[in-house]
Amino acid sequence: ELCDNLRMTTIPQNAFQGMNNESLTLKLYKNGFEDIHSHAFNGTKLNQLILKDNKNLRRIHNDALRGATGPDVLDISSTALESLPSYGLEAIQVLNATSSYSLKRLPPLDKFSSLLEAVLTYPSHCCAFRNLRTEKQNSLLSIFDNFSKECESTMRKPANEILYRDDSFNTSLWSAEKNMYLFVTEEETSPYSYSAIFDDSELTGFDFEYDFCQPKTLTCTPEPDAFNPCEDILGYSFLRVLIWFINILAIAGNFTVLLVLITSHYKLTVPRFLMCNLSFADFCMGLYLLLIASVDAQTSGQYYNHAIDWQTGSGCSTAGFFTVFASELSVYTLTVITIERWHTITYAMQLDRKLRLRHAVPIMLGGWIFSILIAVLPLLGVSSYMKVSICLPMDIETGLSQAYILLILVLNVVAFVVICACYIKIYIAVQNPELVAANKDTKVAKRMAILIFTDFTCMAPISFFAISAAFKVPLITVTNSKILLVLFYPVNSCANPFLYAIFTKAFRRDFFLLMSKLGCCKSRAELYRMNYFSAYTSNCKNSSSAPGPSKASQALLLLSALEK
């Protein structure tokens, strides 16, 4: 036993050589150790190696246990170790690594061939041993599929009829029972046909009842919780494919819209300005999905070894900031765009009440400040992005965190109600037969229905399940919530660039004009120039000849507001 010696900073080579050959229990706790050298325990026969409470111990050389036998028990709790040695772990049956927060990765699992009990710091590490145990059990079951009945009959025997293994007399359940099958030919299937599977050396000392019917199982704590189940980031294989398609669509679509609107030589109008903000928000959502998809691809099958680095690191915080900022700015901008369209149609003939760029800029500045503030709060301790692997603020342990989640959800629901109300009013306004022809009326109604449907598809499932979870009555597991994340959460980010920009005439005109500058589609660009010029001269003539606004001009304004 060596403890409370802060002056000892290393354990050198052969530090315990010359000690007796009996099994040793080395208690080396609460010292100043920082490093354990190669062959430090050479020549010893270790039963227990206790290194707990060495706060400064950061490194154990990969060959520190080389030359030693054991240990059966290794205790490295409350140390600063970042990794375990690669040699000498095969004999360990009990591993204690509680409060070892720097130990974020485990060595290859085949090193723990004798491990029976593990008490670790992070629940995700227990997933590794759970998967390992499952693989071993499956391999055994595939070999010994017909042995379960034999085990049942063995366990039903009276105690005095069961012969246990005794190496000195070479009597065991295995040897006793095998004699019952002396007359079974090799071609017949026997539950004891081990020789076809194992070598004779592997069968030495094998006890059917003890080693197979009552196998030892590995126990590991702490168990993974509902927020971090034993699975990869995305969980399902089909989501791993879909998320790449969705994030590429969101990034490409919104980047194209931003590029065309920014490079356009036409005047920056309020709808264009709002569309730029919406595209940027949805572009950020695409970046979030790209980040999640990339990390999932890199950690697939071994997420347990990367979970701590990812969820507690800057990567997950960045992804969480992107998704909350993008989501809130997108919802805010969609609401402003809808209100602007309603305002334009309602006050179409009152030019003095028209929304100008000088009004739109401060409105959107407020949206940016609000979205950044909402996204920063989890980084400051209000909820957390570290709770789940998909980096959403799902931490509702405190009342403040719960209020934060509910605030976001309620604001999103209010925004959806406002959007629906505005589009209903717009539809009522354009339904006037004196203003708009029937086919135009149908076209407008269909387009507004699509806009409302995409908003509803995006917001409704997320809000419903999130509100129930915020009240600590979850109706869906984290695993199933990842389906919502991929299939519903980014619907608006993929659809918005098409519904609000790419499918409009103004965007197609700007796109072909931009392409003509690059030497492509010059004929289409020239056609758009001519159409725009003729429409502009026609409007000028109508406005100069007519003393007041006509019904046709009102209809034109109504439709143009919806086409922007």
C-alpha positions as CSV (number, residue, x, y, z in Angstrom):
1,E,0.0,0.0,0.0
2,L,1.3,3.4,-1.1
3,C,-0.9,6.5,-0.6
4,D,-0.9,10.2,0.1
5,N,2.5,10.8,-1.4
6,L,2.2,13.8,-3.7
7,R,5.9,13.9,-4.4
8,M,5.9,10.7,-6.4
9,T,5.1,11.7,-9.9
10,T,5.9,8.5,-11.9
11,I,6.1,4.8,-11.5
12,P,9.3,3.7,-13.3
13,Q,10.2,0.5,-15.0
14,N,10.5,-2.6,-12.8
15,A,9.3,-0.7,-9.8
16,F,7.9,-3.8,-8.0
17,Q,10.4,-6.4,-9.3
18,G,11.7,-8.7,-6.6
19,M,8.5,-9.0,-4.6
20,N,7.2,-12.4,-3.8
21,N,5.4,-14.6,-6.3
22,E,2.1,-14.5,-4.5
23,S,-0.9,-12.6,-5.8
24,L,-0.5,-8.9,-4.9
25,T,-3.1,-6.2,-4.2
26,L,-1.3,-2.9,-5.0
27,K,-3.1,0.1,-3.5
28,L,-1.5,3.1,-5.0
29,Y,-4.1,5.8,-4.4
30,K,-4.1,9.6,-3.6
31,N,-0.5,10.1,-4.9
32,G,1.0,12.6,-7.2
33,F,1.4,10.2,-10.1
34,E,1.3,11.7,-13.6
35,D,2.8,8.9,-15.7
36,I,3.3,5.1,-15.4
37,H,6.2,3.9,-17.5
38,S,6.6,0.8,-19.7
39,H,7.1,-2.5,-17.8
40,A,6.3,-0.7,-14.5
41,F,4.7,-3.9,-13.0
42,N,7.1,-6.3,-14.6
43,G,7.6,-9.5,-12.7
44,T,4.5,-9.2,-10.5
45,K,1.4,-11.3,-10.1
46,L,-1.4,-8.8,-9.7
47,N,-4.7,-9.6,-8.2
48,Q,-5.9,-6.0,-7.8
49,L,-4.3,-2.7,-9.0
50,I,-5.9,0.3,-7.3
51,L,-5.0,3.6,-8.9
52,K,-8.0,5.6,-7.8
53,D,-7.8,9.3,-6.7
54,N,-4.6,10.0,-8.5
55,K,-6.0,13.3,-9.8
56,N,-2.9,14.0,-12.0
57,L,-2.5,10.6,-13.6
58,R,-2.9,11.3,-17.3
59,R,-1.0,8.5,-19.0
60,I,-0.4,4.8,-18.6
61,H,2.2,3.5,-21.1
62,N,0.8,0.8,-23.5
63,D,3.3,-1.7,-22.1
64,A,3.0,-0.8,-18.4
65,L,1.5,-4.2,-17.7
66,R,3.8,-6.2,-19.9
67,G,5.7,-8.8,-17.9
68,A,3.1,-8.9,-15.2
69,T,0.3,-11.4,-14.6
70,G,-3.1,-9.9,-14.2
71,P,-4.6,-7.8,-12.8
72,D,-8.0,-9.2,-12.2
73,V,-9.3,-5.9,-10.8
74,L,-8.3,-2.5,-12.1
75,D,-9.5,0.7,-10.4
76,I,-8.7,4.0,-12.2
77,S,-11.6,6.0,-10.8
78,S,-11.1,9.7,-10.2
79,T,-8.1,10.0,-12.4
80,A,-7.2,12.1,-15.4
81,L,-6.4,9.2,-17.7
82,E,-7.3,9.8,-21.3
83,S,-6.7,6.2,-22.5
84,L,-6.1,2.7,-21.2
85,P,-3.0,0.6,-22.1
86,S,-3.4,-1.6,-25.1
87,Y,-1.6,-4.6,-23.4
88,G,-2.6,-6.4,-20.3
89,L,-6.4,-5.9,-20.3
90,E,-7.2,-9.5,-21.2
91,A,-7.1,-10.7,-17.5
92,I,-9.3,-7.9,-16.1
93,Q,-12.6,-9.1,-14.7
94,V,-13.6,-5.9,-12.9
95,L,-13.0,-2.4,-14.2
96,N,-13.8,0.6,-12.1
97,A,-13.5,3.9,-14.0
98,T,-16.0,6.2,-12.2
99,S,-15.4,10.0,-12.3
100,S,-12.8,9.5,-15.0
101,Y,-14.1,12.3,-17.2
102,S,-11.1,12.4,-19.4
103,L,-11.5,8.8,-20.5
104,K,-13.7,9.4,-23.5
105,R,-12.6,6.5,-25.6
106,L,-12.1,2.8,-25.0
107,P,-9.5,0.5,-26.5
108,P,-10.6,-2.3,-28.9
109,L,-13.3,-4.4,-27.2
110,D,-11.6,-7.7,-27.9
111,K,-9.0,-6.6,-25.3
112,F,-11.6,-7.1,-22.5
113,S,-11.9,-10.9,-23.1
114,S,-12.4,-11.7,-19.4
115,L,-14.4,-8.7,-18.3
116,L,-17.4,-9.4,-16.1
117,E,-18.2,-6.1,-14.4
118,A,-17.6,-2.5,-15.6
119,V,-18.4,0.6,-13.6
120,L,-17.8,3.5,-15.9
121,T,-18.3,7.3,-16.1
122,Y,-20.3,7.6,-19.3
123,P,-23.4,5.6,-20.2
124,S,-22.5,5.5,-23.9
125,H,-19.5,3.3,-23.1
126,C,-21.8,0.6,-21.7
127,C,-23.3,0.5,-25.2
128,A,-20.0,-0.9,-26.4
129,F,-20.2,-3.8,-24.0
130,R,-23.8,-4.4,-24.6
131,N,-23.2,-4.8,-28.3
132,L,-20.2,-7.0,-27.6
133,R,-22.2,-9.2,-25.3
134,T,-25.0,-9.5,-27.9
135,E,-22.5,-10.6,-30.6
136,K,-21.1,-13.3,-28.3
137,Q,-24.5,-14.5,-27.4
138,N,-25.6,-14.6,-31.0
139,S,-22.5,-16.6,-32.0
140,L,-23.1,-19.1,-29.2
141,L,-26.8,-19.5,-30.1
142,S,-25.9,-20.1,-33.7
143,I,-23.6,-23.0,-32.6
144,F,-25.6,-24.3,-29.7
145,D,-29.1,-23.8,-31.0
146,N,-30.3,-27.2,-30.0
147,F,-28.8,-27.2,-26.5
148,S,-31.5,-25.2,-24.7
149,K,-33.6,-28.4,-24.1
150,E,-30.6,-30.2,-22.7
151,C,-29.9,-27.3,-20.3
152,E,-33.5,-27.4,-19.1
153,S,-33.4,-31.2,-18.5
154,T,-30.0,-30.7,-16.7
155,M,-31.4,-28.0,-14.4
156,R,-34.4,-30.1,-13.5
157,K,-32.2,-32.9,-12.1
158,P,-31.9,-33.4,-8.4
159,A,-28.7,-32.0,-6.9
160,N,-27.3,-35.4,-6.0
161,E,-27.5,-36.5,-9.6
162,I,-25.6,-33.6,-11.0
163,L,-21.9,-34.3,-11.2
164,Y,-19.7,-31.2,-11.1
165,R,-16.3,-30.7,-12.6
166,D,-13.4,-32.2,-10.6
167,D,-10.1,-32.1,-12.4
168,S,-8.5,-34.6,-10.0
169,F,-10.9,-37.4,-10.7
170,N,-11.8,-36.2,-14.3
171,T,-15.6,-36.5,-13.5
172,S,-18.1,-33.9,-14.7
173,L,-21.5,-33.5,-16.1
174,W,-19.8,-33.4,-19.5
175,S,-17.9,-36.7,-19.1
176,A,-20.8,-38.5,-17.2
177,E,-23.4,-37.5,-19.7
178,K,-21.2,-38.2,-22.7
179,N,-21.1,-41.9,-21.7
180,M,-24.8,-42.1,-22.4
181,Y,-24.1,-41.5,-26.1
182,L,-21.6,-44.3,-26.7
183,F,-23.8,-46.0,-29.2
184,V,-24.5,-42.9,-31.3
185,T,-22.8,-43.0,-34.6
186,E,-20.7,-40.0,-35.9
187,E,-23.2,-39.4,-38.7
188,E,-26.1,-38.9,-36.2
189,T,-26.7,-35.5,-34.7
190,S,-25.7,-35.4,-31.0
191,P,-26.0,-32.4,-28.7
192,Y,-22.4,-33.2,-27.7
193,S,-20.7,-33.0,-31.1
194,Y,-18.2,-30.5,-29.8
195,S,-15.2,-32.0,-31.6
196,A,-16.6,-30.8,-34.9
197,I,-16.5,-27.2,-33.6
198,F,-13.7,-27.0,-31.0
199,D,-10.2,-28.4,-30.8
200,D,-9.4,-30.9,-28.0
201,S,-7.4,-28.2,-26.2
202,E,-10.4,-25.9,-26.1
203,L,-12.6,-28.7,-24.6
204,T,-10.2,-29.3,-21.7
205,G,-12.0,-28.6,-18.4
206,F,-15.2,-27.7,-20.2
207,D,-18.3,-28.1,-18.1
208,F,-21.5,-28.3,-20.0
209,E,-23.8,-27.1,-17.1
210,Y,-21.4,-24.5,-15.7
211,D,-19.9,-23.0,-18.9
212,F,-22.9,-23.2,-21.2
213,C,-26.2,-23.6,-19.2
214,Q,-25.2,-21.0,-16.6
215,P,-22.9,-18.6,-18.6
216,K,-21.4,-15.6,-16.9
217,T,-22.8,-12.2,-18.2
218,L,-21.1,-8.9,-18.2
219,T,-22.7,-6.1,-16.2
220,C,-22.1,-2.5,-16.9
221,T,-23.2,0.7,-15.2
222,P,-24.4,3.4,-15.7
223,E,-27.0,2.2,-18.1
224,P,-27.9,4.4,-21.1
225,D,-30.9,6.5,-20.6
226,A,-33.9,7.3,-22.8
227,F,-32.2,10.4,-24.2
228,N,-29.1,8.5,-25.3
229,P,-30.0,5.0,-26.4
230,C,-27.4,2.6,-27.7
231,E,-27.5,3.6,-31.4
232,D,-25.8,5.8,-34.0
233,I,-26.8,9.4,-34.3
234,L,-29.5,8.8,-36.9
235,G,-30.5,5.4,-35.6
236,Y,-32.2,4.1,-38.8
237,S,-30.4,3.2,-42.0
238,F,-33.0,4.8,-44.3
239,L,-32.6,8.1,-42.5
240,R,-28.9,8.0,-43.2
241,V,-29.7,8.0,-46.9
242,L,-32.6,10.5,-46.8
243,I,-30.7,13.1,-44.8
244,W,-28.0,13.5,-47.5
245,F,-30.7,14.0,-50.2
246,I,-32.6,16.6,-48.0
247,N,-29.5,18.6,-46.9
248,I,-28.1,18.8,-50.4
249,L,-31.5,19.9,-51.7
250,A,-31.8,22.6,-49.0
251,I,-28.2,23.9,-49.5
252,A,-28.3,23.9,-53.3
253,G,-31.7,25.4,-53.5
254,N,-31.2,28.2,-51.0
255,F,-27.7,29.0,-52.2
256,T,-29.0,29.3,-55.8
257,V,-31.7,31.7,-54.6
258,L,-29.2,33.8,-52.6
259,L,-26.8,34.0,-55.5
260,V,-29.4,35.0,-58.1
261,L,-31.1,37.6,-55.8
262,I,-27.8,39.2,-54.7
263,T,-26.3,39.4,-58.2
264,S,-29.5,40.7,-59.8
265,H,-29.2,44.2,-61.3
266,Y,-32.8,45.0,-60.5
267,K,-33.7,47.2,-57.6
268,L,-33.8,45.5,-54.1
269,T,-37.4,45.5,-53.2
270,V,-39.0,44.5,-49.9
271,P,-40.0,41.0,-51.2
272,R,-36.5,40.4,-52.5
273,F,-35.0,41.5,-49.2
274,L,-37.2,39.2,-47.2
275,M,-36.5,36.3,-49.6
276,C,-32.8,36.8,-49.1
277,N,-33.3,36.5,-45.3
278,L,-35.5,33.4,-45.7
279,S,-33.0,31.7,-48.0
280,F,-30.1,32.4,-45.6
281,A,-32.0,30.9,-42.7
282,D,-32.9,27.8,-44.7
283,F,-29.4,27.5,-45.9
284,C,-28.2,27.4,-42.3
285,M,-30.7,24.6,-41.7
286,G,-29.1,22.7,-44.6
287,L,-25.7,23.2,-42.9
288,Y,-27.0,21.7,-39.7
289,L,-28.3,18.6,-41.5
290,L,-25.0,18.3,-43.4
291,L,-23.0,18.4,-40.1
292,I,-25.2,15.8,-38.5
293,A,-25.0,13.5,-41.6
294,S,-21.2,13.9,-41.8
295,V,-20.6,13.0,-38.1
296,D,-23.1,10.1,-38.3
297,A,-21.2,8.7,-41.3
298,Q,-17.8,9.1,-39.5
299,T,-19.0,7.4,-36.3
300,S,-21.3,4.8,-37.7
301,G,-21.1,1.6,-35.7
302,Q,-18.8,3.1,-33.1
303,Y,-20.7,6.1,-31.9
304,Y,-20.2,5.0,-28.2
305,N,-16.5,5.9,-28.6
306,H,-17.3,9.3,-30.0
307,A,-20.4,10.3,-28.2
308,I,-18.7,12.2,-25.4
309,D,-16.4,14.2,-27.7
310,W,-19.3,15.0,-30.0
311,Q,-22.0,16.0,-27.5
312,T,-19.7,17.9,-25.1
313,G,-17.6,19.5,-27.8
314,S,-17.9,22.5,-30.0
315,G,-19.3,20.5,-32.9
316,C,-22.6,19.7,-31.3
317,S,-22.9,23.3,-29.9
318,T,-22.3,24.7,-33.4
319,A,-24.9,22.3,-34.9
320,G,-27.4,23.2,-32.2
321,F,-26.9,26.9,-32.6
322,F,-27.4,26.6,-36.4
323,T,-30.6,24.6,-36.1
324,V,-32.3,26.8,-33.5
325,F,-31.1,30.1,-35.2
326,A,-32.2,28.8,-38.6
327,S,-35.5,27.5,-37.4
328,E,-36.5,30.7,-35.6
329,L,-35.3,33.1,-38.3
330,S,-37.1,31.0,-40.9
331,V,-40.4,31.0,-39.0
332,Y,-40.1,34.7,-38.3
333,T,-39.3,35.6,-41.9
334,L,-42.1,33.5,-43.2
335,T,-44.5,35.3,-40.9
336,V,-43.2,38.7,-42.1
337,I,-43.4,37.7,-45.8
338,T,-47.0,36.6,-45.3
339,I,-48.0,39.8,-43.4
340,E,-46.3,41.8,-46.1
341,R,-48.3,40.1,-48.8
342,W,-51.5,40.6,-46.9
343,H,-50.7,44.3,-46.4
344,T,-49.8,44.8,-50.1
345,I,-53.1,43.3,-51.2
346,T,-55.2,45.0,-48.6
347,Y,-53.8,48.4,-49.3
348,A,-53.0,47.9,-52.9
349,M,-54.4,51.3,-54.0
350,Q,-53.0,53.3,-51.1
351,L,-49.4,53.9,-52.1
352,D,-48.7,56.0,-49.0
353,R,-49.3,52.9,-46.9
354,K,-46.9,50.7,-48.9
355,L,-44.2,48.9,-47.0
356,R,-40.8,50.3,-47.8
357,L,-37.3,48.9,-47.4
358,R,-36.7,51.3,-44.6
359,H,-39.5,49.6,-42.7
360,A,-38.5,46.1,-43.5
361,V,-34.8,46.4,-42.4
362,P,-35.5,47.2,-38.7
363,I,-38.2,44.5,-38.7
364,M,-35.8,41.9,-39.9
365,L,-33.0,43.2,-37.6
366,G,-35.3,42.5,-34.7
367,G,-35.8,39.0,-36.1
368,W,-32.1,38.4,-36.3
369,I,-31.5,39.6,-32.7
370,F,-34.4,37.5,-31.4
371,S,-33.1,34.3,-33.3
372,I,-29.5,34.8,-32.1
373,L,-30.6,35.3,-28.5
374,I,-32.8,32.2,-28.6
375,A,-30.0,30.1,-30.1
376,V,-27.4,31.4,-27.6
377,L,-29.4,30.7,-24.4
378,P,-28.6,26.9,-24.4
379,L,-24.9,27.8,-24.6
380,L,-25.4,29.9,-21.4
381,G,-27.0,27.1,-19.4
382,V,-30.7,27.6,-20.3
383,S,-31.4,24.0,-21.5
384,S,-28.6,22.4,-23.4
385,Y,-27.5,21.1,-26.8
386,M,-25.5,18.2,-25.1
387,K,-28.5,16.2,-24.0
388,V,-29.0,14.2,-27.2
389,S,-26.8,13.2,-30.2
390,I,-28.8,15.3,-32.7
391,C,-28.0,18.5,-30.7
392,L,-31.5,19.8,-30.1
393,P,-32.2,21.6,-26.8
394,M,-34.1,18.8,-25.1
395,D,-32.9,19.4,-21.5
396,I,-36.0,20.3,-19.4
397,E,-34.5,19.4,-16.0
398,T,-35.0,23.0,-14.6
399,G,-38.0,25.2,-14.6
400,L,-36.1,27.8,-16.7
401,S,-35.2,25.3,-19.3
402,Q,-38.8,24.0,-19.5
403,A,-40.1,27.6,-19.9
404,Y,-37.5,28.2,-22.7
405,I,-38.7,25.2,-24.7
406,L,-42.4,26.1,-24.2
407,L,-41.7,29.7,-25.3
408,I,-40.2,28.5,-28.5
409,L,-43.0,26.1,-29.2
410,V,-45.8,28.6,-28.4
411,L,-44.2,31.3,-30.6
412,N,-44.0,28.8,-33.5
413,V,-47.7,27.9,-33.1
414,V,-48.7,31.5,-32.9
415,A,-46.7,32.2,-36.1
416,F,-48.5,29.4,-37.9
417,V,-51.9,30.7,-36.8
418,V,-50.9,34.2,-38.1
419,I,-49.7,32.8,-41.4
420,C,-53.0,30.8,-41.9
421,A,-55.1,33.8,-41.0
422,C,-53.3,36.1,-43.4
423,Y,-53.6,33.6,-46.3
424,I,-57.3,33.1,-45.6
425,K,-57.8,36.9,-45.8
426,I,-55.7,37.0,-49.0
427,Y,-57.8,34.3,-50.5
428,I,-61.0,36.1,-49.6
429,A,-59.6,39.3,-51.2
430,V,-58.7,37.7,-54.5
431,Q,-61.9,35.7,-54.7
432,N,-63.8,38.8,-56.0
433,P,-64.9,37.9,-59.6
434,E,-64.6,41.5,-60.7
435,L,-60.9,41.5,-59.8
436,V,-59.6,38.2,-60.9
437,A,-60.6,35.6,-63.4
438,A,-61.8,32.2,-62.3
439,N,-58.7,30.3,-63.5
440,K,-56.4,32.8,-61.7
441,D,-58.5,32.4,-58.6
442,T,-58.0,28.7,-58.7
443,K,-54.3,29.1,-59.3
444,V,-53.9,31.4,-56.3
445,A,-55.9,29.2,-54.0
446,K,-53.8,26.1,-54.9
447,R,-50.6,28.0,-54.3
448,M,-51.7,29.3,-50.9
449,A,-52.9,25.8,-50.0
450,I,-49.4,24.4,-50.8
451,L,-47.8,27.2,-48.7
452,I,-50.0,26.5,-45.7
453,F,-49.6,22.7,-46.1
454,T,-45.8,22.8,-46.0
455,D,-45.9,25.1,-42.9
456,F,-48.3,22.7,-41.2
457,T,-46.3,19.6,-42.2
458,C,-43.1,21.2,-40.7
459,M,-44.6,22.7,-37.5
460,A,-47.5,20.4,-36.4
461,P,-45.7,17.1,-35.7
462,I,-42.7,18.8,-34.1
463,S,-44.8,21.1,-31.9
464,F,-47.2,18.4,-30.8
465,F,-44.6,15.9,-29.6
466,A,-42.3,18.6,-28.3
467,I,-45.0,20.2,-26.1
468,S,-45.9,16.9,-24.6
469,A,-42.2,16.2,-23.9
470,A,-41.8,19.7,-22.4
471,F,-44.5,18.8,-19.8
472,K,-42.5,15.6,-19.1
473,V,-45.1,13.4,-20.7
474,P,-43.2,12.2,-23.8
475,L,-45.3,10.5,-26.4
476,I,-42.4,9.5,-28.6
477,T,-38.9,8.2,-28.0
478,V,-35.7,9.9,-29.0
479,T,-35.1,7.2,-31.6
480,N,-38.5,7.9,-33.3
481,S,-38.0,11.6,-33.0
482,K,-35.1,11.4,-35.4
483,I,-37.7,10.4,-38.1
484,L,-39.4,13.8,-37.4
485,L,-36.0,15.5,-37.6
486,V,-35.2,14.2,-41.1
487,L,-38.7,13.9,-42.7
488,F,-40.6,16.9,-41.2
489,Y,-38.3,19.4,-39.5
490,P,-36.5,20.5,-42.7
491,V,-39.6,20.5,-45.0
492,N,-39.8,24.3,-45.1
493,S,-36.0,24.6,-45.7
494,C,-36.4,22.4,-48.8
495,A,-39.7,23.8,-50.1
496,N,-39.3,27.5,-49.4
497,P,-36.7,28.3,-52.1
498,F,-39.0,26.7,-54.7
499,L,-42.4,28.0,-53.4
500,Y,-41.2,31.6,-52.7
501,A,-38.6,32.1,-55.4
502,I,-37.6,29.5,-58.0
503,F,-41.2,28.9,-59.2
504,T,-41.9,32.7,-59.6
505,K,-41.5,34.5,-62.9
506,A,-39.4,37.2,-61.4
507,F,-36.8,34.7,-60.2
508,R,-36.7,32.9,-63.5
509,R,-36.1,36.2,-65.2
510,D,-33.2,37.0,-62.9
511,F,-31.8,33.5,-63.2
512,F,-31.6,33.6,-67.0
513,L,-30.2,37.1,-67.0
514,L,-27.5,35.9,-64.7
515,M,-26.8,32.9,-66.9
516,S,-26.6,35.2,-69.9
517,K,-23.7,37.0,-68.2
518,L,-21.9,33.7,-68.0
519,G,-22.5,33.0,-71.7
520,C,-25.5,30.7,-71.4
521,C,-29.2,30.9,-72.2
522,K,-28.8,34.2,-74.0
523,S,-32.0,33.8,-76.2
524,R,-34.1,33.1,-73.1
525,A,-32.6,36.1,-71.3
526,E,-33.4,38.4,-74.3
527,L,-37.0,37.1,-74.3
528,Y,-37.4,38.0,-70.6
529,R,-35.9,41.5,-71.3
530,M,-38.4,42.2,-74.0
531,N,-41.4,40.9,-72.0
532,Y,-40.3,43.0,-69.0
533,F,-39.9,46.2,-71.1
534,S,-43.3,45.7,-72.9
535,A,-45.0,45.1,-69.5
536,Y,-43.3,48.2,-68.1
537,T,-44.3,50.5,-71.0
538,S,-47.9,49.2,-70.9
539,N,-48.3,50.0,-67.2
540,C,-46.9,53.5,-67.8
541,K,-49.5,54.2,-70.5
542,N,-52.3,52.8,-68.4
543,S,-51.3,54.9,-65.4
544,S,-51.0,58.1,-67.4
545,S,-54.3,57.7,-69.3
546,A,-56.5,56.5,-66.4
547,P,-57.6,59.1,-63.8
548,G,-58.1,56.4,-61.2
549,P,-57.3,52.8,-60.5
550,S,-59.3,50.4,-62.6
551,K,-60.5,46.9,-61.7
552,A,-58.0,45.4,-64.1
553,S,-55.1,47.2,-62.5
554,Q,-56.3,46.1,-59.1
555,A,-56.3,42.5,-60.2
556,L,-52.8,42.9,-61.7
557,L,-51.5,44.2,-58.3
558,L,-53.2,41.4,-56.4
559,L,-51.6,38.7,-58.6
560,S,-48.2,40.4,-58.7
561,A,-48.1,40.4,-54.9
562,L,-48.6,36.7,-54.9
563,E,-46.0,36.2,-57.6
564,K,-43.3,38.0,-55.7
